Amino acid sequence: MSAAQRNNPRFSITGLILYNGFNFMQCIEGERSAAQECLRRIERDDRHSGMTIVGNQQRPSRQFEDWHMAGQYVEPRSDAPQTDMDGLLSRETVSEATRTLFQSFLSFGIRASAPDA
């Protein structure tokens, strides 16, 4: 997160990243060549493995234009406090697909409680 916030302004990269203690979910925005180079750097970084690109599309405007990398650690527990991601994801600039992906990620690792017997 700190590396992204330090490096992304230099390449005009914006986006959002969430971490749940095990997995990351990230939206990277910028000129195509800059975004692709950012992905290559992440892929070459030994700290990362199992990278999957969920989407790759051009949009007329950025969803997180004022964030060189907004991010947060989220507890994968159903009783964890609400994150400030709800406000960020509810912005008009965020597409429904992006909102759904990140909201789904927020629930990864949460175990449903057993029904009362």
C-alpha positions as CSV (number, residue, x, y, z in Angstrom):
1,M,0.0,0.0,0.0
2,S,2.7,2.5,1.0
3,A,4.7,1.5,-2.1
4,A,1.7,2.1,-4.4
5,Q,1.0,5.5,-2.8
6,R,4.6,6.4,-3.2
7,N,5.0,5.2,-6.8
8,N,1.6,5.7,-8.4
9,P,1.7,9.5,-8.7
10,R,4.8,9.3,-10.8
11,F,2.9,7.2,-13.3
12,S,-0.5,8.9,-13.0
13,I,-2.0,5.7,-11.6
14,T,-5.1,5.8,-9.4
15,G,-7.2,3.1,-7.9
16,L,-8.4,1.2,-4.9
17,I,-6.9,-1.8,-3.0
18,L,-8.4,-3.9,-0.2
19,Y,-6.5,-6.5,1.9
20,N,-8.3,-9.1,4.1
21,G,-5.2,-10.6,5.7
22,F,-4.6,-13.1,2.9
23,N,-5.9,-11.7,-0.4
24,F,-5.7,-8.4,-2.2
25,M,-8.4,-6.9,-4.5
26,Q,-7.2,-4.0,-6.6
27,C,-8.5,-1.6,-9.2
28,I,-5.7,0.0,-11.2
29,E,-6.5,3.0,-13.4
30,G,-4.4,5.0,-15.8
31,E,-3.1,5.2,-19.3
32,R,-3.1,1.7,-20.7
33,S,0.7,1.5,-21.0
34,A,1.2,2.8,-17.4
35,A,-1.4,0.4,-16.0
36,Q,0.1,-2.6,-17.9
37,E,3.6,-1.7,-16.5
38,C,2.1,-1.5,-13.0
39,L,0.6,-4.9,-13.4
40,R,4.0,-6.3,-14.7
41,R,5.8,-4.8,-11.6
42,I,3.2,-6.5,-9.3
43,E,3.5,-9.8,-11.1
44,R,7.4,-9.7,-10.8
45,D,7.3,-8.9,-7.1
46,D,8.1,-11.9,-5.0
47,R,5.6,-10.8,-2.4
48,H,2.7,-11.6,-4.8
49,S,1.5,-14.8,-6.2
50,G,-1.7,-16.2,-7.9
51,M,-2.5,-12.9,-9.6
52,T,-5.8,-13.0,-11.6
53,I,-7.0,-10.2,-13.8
54,V,-10.8,-10.0,-13.5
55,G,-11.4,-7.2,-15.9
56,N,-9.5,-5.0,-18.4
57,Q,-11.6,-2.2,-19.9
58,Q,-11.2,1.4,-20.9
59,R,-13.6,3.8,-19.3
60,P,-14.3,7.4,-20.3
61,S,-13.3,8.6,-16.8
62,R,-11.6,7.2,-13.7
63,Q,-13.5,5.8,-10.8
64,F,-11.0,6.8,-8.2
65,E,-9.4,9.8,-9.8
66,D,-8.5,11.5,-6.6
67,W,-6.8,8.5,-5.0
68,H,-3.3,7.4,-6.1
69,M,-4.2,4.3,-4.2
70,A,-7.0,4.3,-1.7
71,G,-6.9,1.3,0.4
72,Q,-7.8,-0.5,3.6
73,Y,-7.3,-3.7,5.6
74,V,-10.6,-5.3,6.2
75,E,-11.3,-7.9,8.9
76,P,-12.9,-11.0,7.3
77,R,-15.5,-11.3,10.1
78,S,-19.2,-10.7,10.0
79,D,-19.0,-8.7,13.3
80,A,-16.2,-6.5,12.0
81,P,-17.0,-2.8,12.0
82,Q,-18.2,-1.3,8.8
83,T,-15.5,0.0,6.6
84,D,-15.2,3.5,5.1
85,M,-15.2,1.6,1.7
86,D,-19.0,1.8,1.6
87,G,-18.8,5.6,1.1
88,L,-16.0,5.3,-1.4
89,L,-17.8,2.6,-3.4
90,S,-21.1,4.5,-3.4
91,R,-19.6,7.4,-5.4
92,E,-21.2,8.1,-8.8
93,T,-17.9,7.5,-10.6
94,V,-17.8,3.9,-9.5
95,S,-19.3,1.4,-11.9
96,E,-21.8,-1.2,-10.7
97,A,-19.4,-4.0,-11.7
98,T,-16.6,-2.5,-9.6
99,R,-18.9,-1.9,-6.7
100,T,-20.1,-5.5,-6.8
101,L,-16.6,-7.0,-7.0
102,F,-15.3,-5.0,-4.1
103,Q,-18.4,-5.5,-2.0
104,S,-18.1,-9.3,-2.7
105,F,-14.4,-9.2,-1.7
106,L,-15.4,-7.6,1.6
107,S,-17.3,-10.7,2.5
108,F,-14.5,-13.2,1.6
109,G,-13.6,-15.4,4.5
110,I,-16.7,-14.5,6.5
111,R,-18.2,-17.7,7.9
112,A,-22.0,-17.7,8.2
113,S,-23.2,-18.4,11.7
114,A,-24.9,-21.7,12.2
115,P,-28.7,-21.5,12.3
116,D,-30.2,-21.8,15.7
117,A,-31.5,-25.3,16.5
